[in-house]
Amino acid sequence: QVQFVESGGGLVQPGGSLRLSCAASGSNINIYFMGWYRQAPGKERELVAIISSGGTTNYADSVKGRFTISRDNAKNTVYLQMNSLKPVDTAVYYCNLQNVLGGSIAWGQGTQVTVSS
């Protein structure tokens, strides 16, 4: 079983920044990919960014150049630095762990990000 500690969500004005973090713990978990997904009201959950254990990253086109994903393998922690936030970024952000084949291991509980003036 995997336990998560997510933090960093909140309310921010357009153009502002937030940093999300997600620390995972548990026994016998073979994490390869760590990623962030988001789900806005009435919409499907979508990939925001993902990073492999070797540091290879992939971003949704809508966040390229504004968001940066990073991770600390020793701490099983993934971060998402979000800059130049827009109202369309408002959503619940979920941390996701995946194995080497891209299969989902576990989901975090989610953290709310609201971008509004």
WOQUI-V933365 format. One record per pair of residues at least 12 apart in sequence whose ideal C-beta (glycine too) atoms are under 10 Angstrom apart, sorted by the first residue. I is the first residue (numbers start at 1). GAP is how many residues later the second one is. If there is no record, write none. Layout:
I,GAP
I,GAP
//
This chain:
1,24
1,25
1,26
1,27
1,28
1,105
2,22
2,23
2,24
2,25
2,26
2,27
2,29
2,74
2,95
2,103
2,104
2,105
2,106
3,20
3,21
3,22
3,23
3,103
3,105
4,18
4,19
4,20
4,21
4,22
4,72
4,90
4,91
4,93
4,102
4,103
4,104
4,105
4,106
5,16
5,17
5,18
5,19
5,20
5,72
5,90
5,103
5,104
6,14
6,15
6,16
6,17
6,18
6,30
6,72
6,87
6,88
6,89
6,102
6,103
6,104
6,105
7,12
7,13
7,14
7,15
7,16
7,104
8,12
8,13
8,14
8,71
8,72
8,73
8,74
8,85
8,103
8,105
9,82
9,83
9,84
9,101
9,102
9,103
9,104
9,105
10,101
10,102
10,103
10,104
11,79
11,101
11,102
11,103
11,104
11,105
12,70
12,73
12,77
12,78
12,101
12,102
12,103
12,104
12,105
13,72
13,74
13,102
13,103
13,104
14,70
14,71
14,72
14,73
14,74
14,75
14,101
14,102
14,103
15,68
15,69
15,70
15,71
15,100
15,102
16,66
16,67
16,68
16,69
16,99
16,101
17,49
17,64
17,65
17,66
17,67
17,68
18,49
18,62
18,63
18,64
18,65
18,67
18,71
18,75
18,93
18,95
18,96
18,97
19,49
19,51
19,60
19,61
19,62
19,63
19,64
20,16
20,28
20,47
20,49
20,58
20,59
20,60
20,61
20,62
20,73
20,75
20,88
20,91
20,93
21,49
21,51
21,54
21,56
21,57
21,58
21,59
21,60
21,74
21,90
22,12
22,13
22,14
22,49
22,54
22,55
22,56
22,57
22,58
22,71
22,72
22,73
22,74
22,75
22,86
22,87
22,89
23,49
23,52
23,53
23,54
23,55
23,56
23,72
23,85
24,51
24,52
24,53
24,54
24,71
24,72
24,73
24,81
24,82
24,84
25,50
25,51
25,52
26,50
26,71
26,79
26,80
29,47
29,68
29,70
29,76
29,77
30,23
30,67
30,68
30,69
30,70
30,75
31,21
31,22
31,40
31,42
31,45
31,47
31,66
31,67
31,68
31,69
31,74
31,75
32,19
32,20
32,21
32,22
32,65
32,66
32,67
32,68
32,69
32,70
32,71
32,73
33,17
33,18
33,19
33,20
33,23
33,25
33,38
33,45
33,63
33,64
33,65
33,66
33,67
33,68
33,69
33,70
33,71
33,72
34,15
34,16
34,17
34,18
34,19
34,35
34,36
34,37
34,38
34,39
34,42
34,43
34,44
34,45
34,61
34,62
34,63
34,64
34,71
35,12
35,13
35,14
35,15
35,16
35,17
35,22
35,23
35,34
35,36
35,43
35,45
35,59
35,60
35,61
35,62
35,63
35,67
35,69
36,12
36,13
36,14
36,15
36,23
36,24
36,27
36,31
36,33
36,42
36,43
36,44
36,46
36,57
36,58
36,59
36,60
36,72
36,75
37,12
37,13
37,23
37,54
37,55
37,56
37,57
37,58
37,59
37,67
37,70
37,71
37,73
38,22
38,25
38,42
38,51
38,52
38,53
38,54
38,55
38,56
38,72
38,73
38,75
39,52
39,53
39,54
39,55
39,71
40,48
40,49
40,50
40,51
40,52
40,73
41,49
41,50
41,51
43,48
45,46
45,47
45,49
45,51
45,62
45,65
46,14
46,16
46,45
47,12
47,13
47,16
47,49
48,12
48,14
48,15
48,19
48,21
48,32
48,34
48,41
48,43
48,45
48,46
48,48
49,14
49,15
49,18
49,19
49,20
49,21
49,29
49,31
49,32
49,33
50,19
50,28
50,46
50,48
50,52
51,17
51,18
51,19
51,20
51,27
51,28
51,29
52,19
52,46
52,48
53,18
53,20
53,47
54,19
55,14
55,15
55,16
55,18
57,12
57,13
57,14
62,24
62,26
62,27
63,17
63,19
63,20
63,21
63,22
63,23
63,26
65,18
65,19
66,15
66,16
66,17
66,18
66,19
66,20
66,23
67,13
67,14
67,15
67,16
67,17
67,18
67,22
68,12
68,13
68,14
68,15
69,12
69,13
76,21
77,18
78,17
78,18
78,19
78,30
80,13
80,15
80,31
80,33
82,31
82,33
85,28
85,29
85,30
85,31
86,29
87,27
87,28
87,29
87,30
88,27
89,24
89,25
89,26
90,22
90,23
90,24
90,25
90,26
91,19
91,20
91,21
91,22
91,23
91,24
92,17
92,18
92,19
92,20
92,21
92,22
93,15
93,17
93,18
93,19
93,20
94,13
94,14
94,15
94,16
94,17
95,12
95,13
95,14
95,15
95,16
96,12
//
